[in-house]
Amino acid sequence: MRNECNIIRDILPLYAEDMVSPDTVSYVEEHLKSCEACRREYEQAKEPGRVKGKRDAVPLLKLRKKMAVKKIQTILLTALCVAALLVSAFAVLDAPVYLPYSEGLVTAEPVGDGGLCLIFDEEVTECDYCVYPDPDGGSFYYCDVQAWTSLWDRWFSDSNGKLSVTVSTGGPYPIKAVYIPNDGNETVCFYGDADYEGSIVLPRLSLGYYLFLAVAALVALVIVCILVKNKPELRMNIERIGLYPVAYIISHCIVSGFCTASYSLPRDFFLIVFLSLILYSGLLLAYGIWRLKREMKEINQ
């Protein structure tokens, strides 16, 4: 009976503040019906300022607050994990698969006043083109054409026939249509001057530089953490900052794999940064939950 009274008196400050579960309420009320001493203790606990003066209740109050914070953080972490999975799936499934040039992949037919209608094979699901005057001063325009598909289009999209676009320069000069395969092979002129000399379009290398900066920043922050190991607050802040390079490296591997070159740099870089921000938020929450667990363990001890 004495042990039960001790348990009840530890709970009374929380019970008086209505901070216990329904099962605990029933347990306390049942005990108070038969215990005069605990009823008196309960009456005292209800007095203004009494709970704050109860030193034994302070750890329990802190623990309850930390448990509530942990629950909210866990829910947010779950939502961020789902968002990261969706963005990662989009990045992989919607990644451009550039098509090598072949006869009939793209054809051009003149339309209007110097315009062209580009007609693509059914394998092509997306395309892009860029029209510009001859940089060497020739009396014609170049039309650079790219065509690609994606895993999503191959697996899930129904074919809606051949893709076609109309190109118009609005100028008096003819057009040379050039296909850019984006696979290391030479460009091909499929409409216009037959004397066109092909060239090779190289991928952009900027992603490699950004990845190198992220790795270098991570290494530097790890070294700083080691140097300030005796300053817990400073080390904690540095650890939080260091989670972003980790998130960026993971995002790069998801979007581009281990490749540091890209033929679609704006798309890839945007997805890497966007995904890294989601992962960084998730890592910060996971870090906060881990620290809360440590603090709750210390309170219980």
Backbone torsions as a table, in degrees:
resi	resn	phi	psi	omega
1	MET	NA	-39.9	179.5
2	ARG	-61.8	-42.5	178.8
3	ASN	-63.6	-37.8	179.2
4	GLU	-65.9	-39.4	177.4
5	CYS	-62.9	-40.8	178.6
6	ASN	-61.8	-41.5	178.3
7	ILE	-63.4	-45.6	-179.0
8	ILE	-61.5	-42.5	-177.4
9	ARG	-68.5	-29.4	174.2
10	ASP	-68.2	-32.4	-177.1
11	ILE	-85.0	-24.6	-172.2
12	LEU	-52.4	-42.7	179.2
13	PRO	-58.7	-39.2	177.6
14	LEU	-71.3	-38.2	178.7
15	TYR	-64.4	-38.9	179.8
16	ALA	-66.2	-28.3	179.3
17	GLU	-94.6	7.2	-179.8
18	ASP	57.2	47.6	-177.8
19	MET	-118.9	29.4	178.5
20	VAL	-125.5	164.1	-178.0
21	SER	-73.8	162.1	177.8
22	PRO	-56.4	-38.0	178.7
23	ASP	-63.6	-40.9	178.7
24	THR	-67.2	-37.5	176.7
25	VAL	-58.3	-47.0	180.0
26	SER	-61.9	-39.8	-179.2
27	TYR	-65.1	-44.9	-179.2
28	VAL	-66.7	-45.4	-178.5
29	GLU	-62.6	-37.5	178.3
30	GLU	-64.1	-37.8	179.5
31	HIS	-71.4	-40.6	-177.9
32	LEU	-63.7	-27.0	178.7
33	LYS	-62.3	-30.2	-173.2
34	SER	-113.4	3.4	-175.4
35	CYS	-128.9	107.6	-178.7
36	GLU	-66.9	-40.3	-177.2
37	ALA	-62.9	-42.2	-179.4
38	CYS	-71.5	-30.9	176.4
39	ARG	-64.3	-41.8	177.0
40	ARG	-62.9	-41.1	178.0
41	GLU	-62.1	-37.1	179.1
42	TYR	-66.8	-41.2	178.2
43	GLU	-62.0	-39.4	178.0
44	GLN	-68.4	-36.3	-179.3
45	ALA	-65.5	-26.3	-179.4
46	LYS	-79.6	-11.2	-179.2
47	GLU	-66.9	143.5	-179.8
48	PRO	-57.1	133.8	178.5
49	GLY	81.3	-6.2	-176.6
50	ARG	-69.9	-40.4	-176.9
51	VAL	-66.2	-39.2	-179.8
52	LYS	-64.7	-29.9	179.7
53	GLY	-81.9	-6.7	-178.1
54	LYS	-83.7	96.6	-176.0
55	ARG	-63.7	-33.6	-178.1
56	ASP	-66.9	-23.6	-177.6
57	ALA	-85.3	-19.4	-176.7
58	VAL	-58.5	-48.8	177.9
59	PRO	-59.7	-37.5	180.0
60	LEU	-67.1	-40.0	177.4
61	LEU	-63.8	-43.6	177.7
62	LYS	-61.9	-42.5	-179.3
63	LEU	-61.8	-42.1	-179.4
64	ARG	-64.6	-42.1	178.3
65	LYS	-63.8	-42.3	-179.8
66	LYS	-66.1	-35.3	177.5
67	MET	-65.7	-38.0	178.1
68	ALA	-66.2	-42.4	177.8
69	VAL	-63.1	-42.5	179.8
70	LYS	-61.7	-39.7	179.7
71	LYS	-63.1	-44.5	179.5
72	ILE	-64.7	-43.6	179.6
73	GLN	-63.2	-37.4	179.0
74	THR	-65.1	-40.6	178.0
75	ILE	-63.4	-45.1	179.1
76	LEU	-64.1	-39.6	179.2
77	LEU	-62.7	-40.5	177.8
78	THR	-62.1	-44.0	179.0
79	ALA	-62.6	-40.7	179.2
80	LEU	-67.3	-36.5	177.4
81	CYS	-63.1	-41.9	178.0
82	VAL	-63.6	-44.4	179.1
83	ALA	-62.2	-41.6	179.3
84	ALA	-64.0	-39.2	178.3
85	LEU	-64.7	-41.2	-179.7
86	LEU	-65.9	-44.8	179.4
87	VAL	-65.2	-39.7	178.6
88	SER	-63.2	-43.2	178.6
89	ALA	-62.2	-42.2	177.9
90	PHE	-62.5	-44.2	-178.1
91	ALA	-60.4	-39.1	-178.6
92	VAL	-77.9	-47.3	-173.9
93	LEU	-73.3	-29.8	-177.4
94	ASP	-97.1	6.2	-179.7
95	ALA	-64.2	134.9	-178.9
96	PRO	-64.1	131.8	171.2
97	VAL	-109.2	96.1	-175.1
98	TYR	-69.8	140.5	-173.9
99	LEU	-99.8	132.3	175.7
100	PRO	-68.2	153.9	-177.2
101	TYR	-72.0	138.7	173.4
102	SER	-147.5	159.0	-179.0
103	GLU	-59.7	123.9	179.4
104	GLY	90.9	-4.9	178.4
105	LEU	-62.1	-40.5	175.8
106	VAL	-145.8	134.6	176.5
107	THR	-127.0	159.3	-178.2
108	ALA	-128.0	138.2	176.6
109	GLU	-127.8	132.2	180.0
110	PRO	-67.2	138.3	177.0
111	VAL	-138.9	149.1	174.6
112	GLY	57.7	-145.6	-176.6
113	ASP	-97.6	84.1	177.5
114	GLY	82.2	7.3	179.5
115	GLY	-87.3	172.2	178.8
116	LEU	-134.1	147.0	170.1
117	CYS	-110.0	115.7	179.6
118	LEU	-92.0	125.0	-179.0
119	ILE	-118.0	125.6	-174.8
120	PHE	-106.4	156.8	174.8
121	ASP	-66.0	158.7	-178.0
122	GLU	-63.2	-20.5	178.6
123	GLU	-67.1	-25.8	-178.1
124	VAL	-80.5	128.0	177.2
125	THR	-114.0	-19.1	177.4
126	GLU	-140.7	151.2	178.9
127	CYS	-150.0	166.5	177.1
128	ASP	-152.0	151.9	178.2
129	TYR	-147.5	158.2	-179.8
130	CYS	-141.5	124.9	-179.2
131	VAL	-108.2	131.9	179.9
132	TYR	-155.4	154.2	178.9
133	PRO	-67.4	157.1	177.3
134	ASP	-60.3	120.4	-178.6
135	PRO	-64.2	-18.2	179.0
136	ASP	-91.0	6.2	176.1
137	GLY	87.8	13.3	178.4
138	GLY	-70.7	160.1	-178.2
139	SER	-88.2	59.8	177.4
140	PHE	-162.2	169.2	176.4
141	TYR	-112.0	148.9	169.0
142	TYR	-96.0	143.7	171.0
143	CYS	-126.8	101.0	179.3
144	ASP	-82.4	127.7	-174.7
145	VAL	-120.8	134.4	173.8
146	GLN	-124.9	146.6	179.5
147	ALA	-140.8	142.2	-179.3
148	TRP	-155.2	170.7	171.3
149	THR	-131.6	-168.5	179.1
150	SER	-151.5	165.4	178.0
151	LEU	-61.9	-38.7	179.4
152	TRP	-61.0	-46.7	-179.3
153	ASP	-64.9	-36.9	-179.2
154	ARG	-69.2	-36.5	-173.1
155	TRP	-93.1	-34.2	-168.1
156	PHE	-120.6	-22.5	-174.5
157	SER	-90.0	139.6	175.2
158	ASP	-83.6	144.7	-179.8
159	SER	-71.4	130.6	178.0
160	ASN	-109.4	29.0	-178.1
161	GLY	88.8	-167.9	-176.6
162	LYS	-81.0	139.3	177.2
163	LEU	-80.6	140.0	178.1
164	SER	-145.2	147.3	176.9
165	VAL	-138.9	153.0	178.6
166	THR	-108.2	130.2	-178.7
167	VAL	-110.6	130.2	178.4
168	SER	-135.8	133.6	-179.2
169	THR	-95.4	-28.1	-175.6
170	GLY	73.0	10.2	-178.9
171	GLY	-118.2	176.5	-174.6
172	PRO	-86.2	-4.8	-171.3
173	TYR	-99.3	155.2	178.0
174	PRO	-74.3	173.0	-176.8
175	ILE	-116.8	138.8	166.5
176	LYS	-104.1	118.9	180.0
177	ALA	-94.9	122.7	-175.7
178	VAL	-120.6	129.0	178.6
179	TYR	-93.9	130.9	179.4
180	ILE	-108.2	111.0	-173.9
181	PRO	-77.5	-21.2	-179.0
182	ASN	54.9	41.2	177.6
183	ASP	-136.6	14.5	-179.3
184	GLY	93.5	-6.6	177.9
185	ASN	-91.3	165.8	-178.0
186	GLU	-71.0	152.1	174.3
187	THR	-69.2	155.2	-176.1
188	VAL	-126.4	128.8	175.0
189	CYS	-87.5	111.0	-177.5
190	PHE	-103.8	-0.8	175.0
191	TYR	-155.0	127.7	178.3
192	GLY	117.7	-142.6	-173.8
193	ASP	-64.6	123.4	-179.8
194	ALA	-75.1	-13.4	-178.9
195	ASP	-85.8	9.9	-178.4
196	TYR	-61.9	133.3	176.2
197	GLU	-100.3	121.9	-176.3
198	GLY	-68.8	161.1	176.3
199	SER	-139.2	167.2	-179.5
200	ILE	-108.0	124.9	176.9
201	VAL	-91.3	122.4	-177.7
202	LEU	-92.3	151.7	178.4
203	PRO	-72.7	161.7	176.4
204	ARG	-80.8	143.4	-174.9
205	LEU	-107.7	5.6	-173.5
206	SER	-60.8	-34.1	-178.5
207	LEU	-59.9	-33.9	178.0
208	GLY	-65.3	-38.1	178.5
209	TYR	-66.8	-42.3	179.5
210	TYR	-64.9	-39.3	178.3
211	LEU	-64.5	-41.2	178.1
212	PHE	-61.9	-43.0	178.6
213	LEU	-62.2	-39.2	179.2
214	ALA	-64.9	-42.9	179.0
215	VAL	-65.6	-43.3	179.7
216	ALA	-62.8	-42.1	178.6
217	ALA	-63.2	-40.1	179.8
218	LEU	-64.3	-44.5	179.1
219	VAL	-62.2	-43.4	-179.8
220	ALA	-63.0	-41.1	-179.5
221	LEU	-68.7	-35.4	176.2
222	VAL	-63.0	-42.2	178.9
223	ILE	-63.5	-43.3	179.2
224	VAL	-63.2	-40.1	178.2
225	CYS	-58.8	-40.3	179.8
226	ILE	-66.2	-38.6	-177.6
227	LEU	-70.6	-27.3	-177.1
228	VAL	-110.6	29.5	-176.8
229	LYS	-61.7	-22.0	179.3
230	ASN	-89.4	5.4	177.9
231	LYS	-121.5	87.5	-171.4
232	PRO	-56.1	-44.3	-176.7
233	GLU	-64.9	-46.4	179.5
234	LEU	-63.9	-42.3	-179.8
235	ARG	-63.3	-39.1	179.7
236	MET	-62.0	-43.0	178.9
237	ASN	-65.3	-39.7	178.3
238	ILE	-66.1	-38.8	177.5
239	GLU	-61.6	-39.8	178.5
240	ARG	-64.6	-42.8	178.3
241	ILE	-64.2	-39.8	-178.0
242	GLY	-65.7	-14.3	178.2
243	LEU	-70.8	-24.5	-179.3
244	TYR	-69.5	-46.7	174.9
245	PRO	-55.9	-36.6	176.6
246	VAL	-62.1	-45.4	179.5
247	ALA	-62.9	-39.0	-179.1
248	TYR	-67.2	-42.2	180.0
249	ILE	-62.9	-43.6	178.2
250	ILE	-62.5	-43.0	-179.4
251	SER	-63.1	-41.8	178.6
252	HIS	-60.2	-43.5	-179.1
253	CYS	-65.4	-34.6	179.5
254	ILE	-70.8	-45.6	-174.4
255	VAL	-78.3	-44.3	-172.8
256	SER	-117.0	1.4	-176.2
257	GLY	66.8	-139.4	178.8
258	PHE	-98.4	13.7	179.7
259	CYS	-87.1	137.7	-180.0
260	THR	-108.8	1.3	177.2
261	ALA	-110.9	152.7	-177.3
262	SER	-150.4	137.1	172.5
263	TYR	-89.6	-8.3	178.8
264	SER	-128.8	60.9	-172.9
265	LEU	-58.7	-48.8	-177.8
266	PRO	-57.4	-45.6	-179.9
267	ARG	-62.0	-50.6	-175.6
268	ASP	-63.8	-42.7	-178.2
269	PHE	-66.4	-41.8	178.2
270	PHE	-60.1	-45.7	-179.3
271	LEU	-65.1	-38.8	179.4
272	ILE	-63.0	-47.0	-179.3
273	VAL	-65.4	-44.3	-179.0
274	PHE	-61.9	-47.5	179.8
275	LEU	-66.3	-36.7	-179.9
276	SER	-64.8	-34.9	178.0
277	LEU	-67.0	-39.3	177.1
278	ILE	-65.3	-46.7	-179.7
279	LEU	-64.6	-38.0	179.1
280	TYR	-62.4	-43.3	177.0
281	SER	-61.1	-41.5	178.4
282	GLY	-65.8	-40.5	178.4
283	LEU	-65.9	-37.7	176.9
284	LEU	-63.0	-42.4	178.2
285	LEU	-65.2	-43.2	178.8
286	ALA	-62.2	-39.0	177.3
287	TYR	-64.0	-42.7	178.2
288	GLY	-64.0	-40.4	178.2
289	ILE	-64.1	-40.8	179.1
290	TRP	-62.4	-42.6	178.7
291	ARG	-67.8	-36.6	176.8
292	LEU	-62.4	-40.5	178.2
293	LYS	-60.2	-42.1	178.6
294	ARG	-63.7	-42.7	-179.4
295	GLU	-66.5	-40.4	178.9
296	MET	-65.6	-35.8	176.6
297	LYS	-64.2	-41.0	178.9
298	GLU	-66.0	-37.5	178.3
299	ILE	-65.3	-42.1	-179.3
300	ASN	-65.0	-29.5	179.2
301	GLN	-75.9	NA	NA
